[in-house]
Amino acid sequence: MTIQDCYRQLGGDFAKVQSRLPSVSLVERFIAKFLQDDSFAALCRAMEECSREQAFHAAHTLKGVCANLCLDRLLDSASQLTEALRPAADVMPEQARPLFEAVQRDYETTTQAIHAYLEQK
């Protein structure tokens, strides 16, 4: 599997990330660091605790990381969740749960592709 194959599997844009990070080794280093990022874990905790504000911040952070690495599929689902959580409210918005489930699926796809790539490298 090449890094380009990895990006295809996870629904990313390798050409775009390569324009930001001009060497394959830099892309590899940053996608490996993505696996260490704790914004998804923070999002899961916040959703479990029904903390809209904390979930918003975690989803927004995840969205930013995905944008920087051109992880477009996960970026899209994280963006949708971020916008659903953006309006201030005392309760979790009704549409947040299904959007969070989409983020979970996309995160799993993303991390599986990255792990598969790094393990065979």
Secondary structure, DSSP 4 states (H G I P E B T S, - for coil): --HHHHHHHHT--HHHHHHHS-SHHHHHHHHHHHTT--HHHHHHHHHHTT-HHHHHHHHHHHHHHHHHHT-HHHHHHHHHHHHHH-S--SS--TTHHHHHHHHHHHHHHHHHHHHHHHHH-
